Amino acid sequence: MKAIFFDLDGTLCNTLADIRFHVNKMLSSRGYPQISEQQTKSYVGDGARKLIERALPEGAEDVEGCYEEFLAGFSVSDGSLLSLYEGEKEALDALKEKGYQLAVITNKPQAATYGTLKKFFPEGYFGFVGGDSGMFPVKPDPSLTRYAALSMRVSLKDCVFVGDGEQDVRTAKNAGMRGIAALWGYRTRAELVRAGATEFAESFGDLLKILQS
C-alpha cells in the first residue's frame, strides 16, 4: 500500500451543518421550505447539483438559478460550522510519517473543497485534491480517482479508498481499488453493505489500526 484516498464530506470533515445552512439560505431566499438535518444527510453524496435538485420542492422550475445561488454562497463559506472527527489529525499525521501519500477525491464543488481543507490542513498536506470541477464525471465514476493515481505515480492496486458513502464504495470497486467504508459519516453500516462494502472502520483510530495491520 502506497496511497490512501479519502472522501471529504462525512469522511475527512463533518460538513453537514455547513451544507444545510447554505442550502436553507438559498431556499429561504426563494420562498421554499427548508430542509432538516436528516434530509440533508440523505441528500448529500452525489454532488451539489443533485443535492439542490433533491432539496427543492417537486416541480420547481428554477433549478439552475437555485444551484448557482447555492454555489455562490457555498464557495465562500467561512467554515465556522465545519469540524474534524475525533482522532483524525493524529491518524493522518501518523500515516504521513510512515510515508503514505494522501489524496482527497470528492463530489463537492472544487472551490468549496479547497476552502474546507484550507481551514484544517496546510497547503500541500494532501498529494492530490480533486473535487467537482466539471472536468470529470462525479463518483462513482472512477475517472478522477484513476487520474489522481496517475498524477501521484502509484498503481491503483497499491491504493485504498476510504469513504462514508455508497458512491465511495462503488468508486473503489469501479477503480479496482481496496475500499474501506467509514462508519462515522452520513450512512449506516446497512446502507454501505447494500452498496457492496465488505470492510469497515468504526473511527479514525480503528482505520489506522486496519491500515497498519
N, C-alpha and C positions, 0 to 999 in steps of 0.2 A: 504494500500500500504506500502510495506516494502523495496522494492529494485527497482532500476532503471537500466536497461541495455541499454548501448549505443553502437551504431556502431562507428567506428573510422573515416575512410576516408569520408569526406564530412559532418560528423556529429560532432565529437569532434575536428576534426582538418582539416584545408584546406590543403590538401596534393597534390593537382592537379599538381602544378608546379614541385614538387619533383618527383612525379611519371613520369611525362612527360620527365624530364631531364634524368632520369636513363633509361627509355625505349629508348629514342633517342640516348643516348650514346651507347647503345648496338647495335641499328640499324645502326648507323653510322660506327661502327667498323666492321660490316658485309657487308657494302655497300648497305644497304636497305634504301628506302625513309623514312624520319622522319614523325612523326605524329603531327597533330595540337592539340591545346588546346581542341577544340571541340571534336575531335576524342578521345582524352584521356578521356574526361568526359564521352563519350558514351561507352567506352571500359571497364571502371572500374566497380567493384561491384561483380564479380563472382570469384574472386581470381586471383593470379598472373599468373598462368599458362594460364588461359583463356584470360587474358589481353595480354599476349605475342602472343598467337595464333591469336588474332584479329589484333594486331599491325603489324604482318608480312604479306608480300605480299602473295596472293593466290599461293599455290604450293611450298612454301618454304619448304625445306627438312630438315633443321637443327633446328627444333623447340626446341628439348630438349637442344641442345647446347646453343641456344639463351636464353632459360629460365634460365639455370644455370648461364650464364654470367650476365644476369639481376639481379638475386638474389645475386650474389657475390658483386655487387656494391651497390645494394639497401639496403642490410642488414647493410652496414657501412656508410650510408648517414650521412653527417654532420648536417643535419637538418636546414640548412640555408634558405631553401625555404619553410619551414613549418610555419604555423601561426594558432592561435586560432581564434574563432569567437567573435564578439562584445558581451560583457556582459556574456560570457561563464563562466569564472572563478568565477565571483560573484554569478552566479546562482548555479553552482556546490557546491561552499562553503556553500551557504545557505541551499541547500538540505542536505548536510552532517551534518550541525549544527542541523537540525531538526531530525536527526537520521536515515535518509535513507541510505541504503547500495548502493554503486555504482559499476557497473561492465562494462567491455568492451568485446563485442563479435564482432569479425571482421573476414573477409576473407583475411585480409592482412597477409603475412608470419609472423610467430611468432617473429623472430629476429627483423624484421623491426617494428613490433608492439611495442615491448619493447623500441626500440630506439626512436620512435616517442613520446611515452608517457613520457619517461625519460627527454625529452627536456623541458616539461612544468609542469610535476607533480612530487611531491616527491614520493619516494618508499612507497608503501602501501596505497596510496591515494584511489585506487580502490580495492574493496574487492576481485575481481576476474578479471583476464585479460586473455582472450582466443583469440588466432589468429589461423592461419592455420599452425598447427604443423604436420599434416598428421595423427593425432590420431582420428580425427572426420571428417566426410564429411563437406564441406563448406555450408554456408547458401544458400538456405532457409531450409536445413535440420536442425531440431531443437535439434539434439543430444547434441551439445556443450552447447546450451542455457539451456537445461534441466540439464546437468551435473553441470553447473555453479550454478543454483538454489539449487541443492542438496548440493553442496560444501558450499554454503552460508547459508544453513539451512532455506531456505524460500520456501514457496509454490508458484508455477507458477501463481496462481490466485492472489497473492499479489505482482506481479511484473509488470512492464511496460517496453516495448521495444521501444526505440527511435532511429530512423534511417532515413536516407535521400534516401534510395534506395528501389527498388522493392523487392529485396531479404530480406530486413528488414521487410517490410510489411508482406511478406509471412512467414517469420520466426516466427513473433509474432503469426500469425494465426495457424501455424503448431504446435507451442508450447502451444497454448491455453492461450496466454497472451494478455493483452491490448496493443495495438500498437498506437504510435503517430508518424506521418510522419513529418520529419523536412524539411521545405521548404527553408532553407538557403544553402542546399547542391547541389548535382550534378544532381538532377532530378526535373522536373516541377510538379506542382500540378496535371496536366492532366495525366502524366505518373504514378504517385503514385495512383491516383484514378483508373486507369486501372488495377493496381496491387491489388486493393481491399482496399486501405486506406480509412478510414472514419473520422479520427481525425487528425488535423494538427496543427503545431506550426510554426509561422512566424519567430521567433527569440528565443534566449535563455531566454530573458525576458518574452516572451509570454509563453514559455514552463514552466517557473517557476510559472507563474500565473495559468496555467492549472493544474499543479501537486499539487498546494496548495489549489485549489478550492474544 
